[in-house]
Amino acid sequence: MAKKMKKSNNLGLILSGAAVLFALAAVCMMFVKSIDYVVGENVLVSFTGMQVAFGYSEKATILGSTLTTKILSFSFMNLLPYLLALAGGVLALLNALGKNKFLTNVISLGLFVAAAIFFFTAPAYVVTASEAVNTYAKDGFTLAIGSILSGVFSAVSAFCLVAKILVK
């Protein structure tokens, strides 16, 4: 009987560790192309998750003078999924290192599910700098590989925690 309980604890630890690793991978996708601006079938420009969340400016030098044009502004709603995935990973790690608490598993599961939903809806929350400089229309923003992988990694983390809860 004691061996079976030990095996269950090891499986829970492995599932928590997998959830933490996938959460870390989801957060690291912040540095990969997350949003594309598409016209027709052509991708005109791609933005990383960092650029979409914190804003982006382009600099151009014309006749010796430097012009700076702000393209994207800070978007809390695009920063939120990365924070949710990070918080879910931290809770899953604390839960794996400490006593298994059902409530912390459920909270981190909810954080991962919310993060996955926000990753897949990221183009809706892109904030262009201003209407005067609105080079990009909202309709042209689509998901790129970074947002898709982040959403999948968050969903896999959630599935790992569901499996951990059901194993108990």
N, C-alpha and C positions, 0 to 999 in steps of 0.2 A: 504494500500500500504506500509506503514511504517513497519507493522508487518512482511510482506513477506520479506522485505529487511533485517530485523533483523534476521529472520530465516536463510537466505542465509549466513549472516556473521557468525552465530553460526555454521553452517555446515562447512563452510570454516575453522573455527578455530578448529573444531573437526578433520577434515581431515588433517590439518597441524600438530596437536598434534599427530595423529596416525602415520604420516610420521616420525616425530621426534622420537617417541618411537620405531618404527621398525628400524630406523637408529641406535639408541643406542643399540638395541638388535643385530644388524649386527656387530657392532664394538665389542661388548662383546663376540662374538663368536671367537674372537682372542685367547681366553684362552681354547678353546675346540679343540679336535682332528680335524685337517683340511686336512691333507694329510696322506694317508696310502702308505706304500711300500708293494706291493703285488707280490708274486710269485705263479703262478697258481691260486689256490683259497685261499691260505693262506696269511693272513696279517702278515708280519714279524715284522714290527715296524710302529708306528703311531707318527706323529709330530703335535704339536699344531700350530696354526697360528702364534703365537709369535716366536716359534722356526724356522719356515719356513721363516719368514720375517727378523728376526734379527740374525739368525745363531744358531748353536747348537754344543756343544762339549760334549764328554763323557769322564769321568774319570774312570780309573781302577787302583787298587792297586795290584801290583805283587811283592811279596817278599819284602815288605816294601817300595817300590818306587812307586810313583804315575805317571801314564802315562795319558796324555791328547791327545785325538784324536778329531780333528775338523771334524764333519760330514757334516754340512750345513753351508754355508756362508750367509752373508747379501744379501737379494734379494729385491731391491726396487720395482720390479714389483709385489711382493707379499705383500709389505707394502702399495702400492698405493691404492688398493680397500678399505682398512680400512680408509685411509685418505680421499678418495672420499666420502665414506659413512658419515664420520664425518663432512666433509665440507657441504655436502648436508643437513645433519640434522641441522647444525648451520644456514644455509641460510633459511631453512624451519621454524626454530624457530624465527629467526629475522623477517621473513615475517609474521608469525602469530602474533607476538607482535606489529609490526608496521603496516604501511599501506600496503594493498595488492598490490604488484607490479607484473605485468605480467612477466616482465623480470626475476626477482629473482625466480619466480616459475619455469620458463622454465630452468634456469641455474641449479637449484637444481634437477629438473627432469632429466636433462642430466647427472648430477653427479651420481644420483642413478642408472641410466641405465648403465653407464660406470662401476660403481662399481659392479653391478650384473654380467656383462659380465666378468670382471676380476676375480670375485670370482669363476665363473664356469670354467675358464681356468687356475686356479692356478697351477695345476701340471706341466704345460708347463714352468713355470717360476721358478721352484725350482733350486737353485744353490748349487751343491755339492761342498765340500771344495776344492778338487784338484783331478786331474786325478790319481795321485799316491794312494790316499786314497779313490778312487771312489768305495766304497763298493756297492753303490746303482746305478743301471742303470736307466737312464731317463724313460725307458719304463715301469718300475714297479710302478711309482707314480700314484696314483688315488685319486679322491676326497673322503674325509671323511665327517662326519656329520656336522662339523663346517663350512666348505666351502659351503656345500649345503644349510644349513640354512641361512648363511650370504647372499648368492645370492638370496634366496627366500625373505628374509626380505628386501633387497634392492629393489627388484622388487615390493614388496607390497608397499613400500614407494613411488616408482615411480607411481604406480597405484593410490595411495591416492592423489598425486599431480595432476595427470591427471584428476581425478574426481573433484578436487578443481577448476582446470582451466575450466572444462566444466560446472560446476555449475554456475559460474559467468555469 
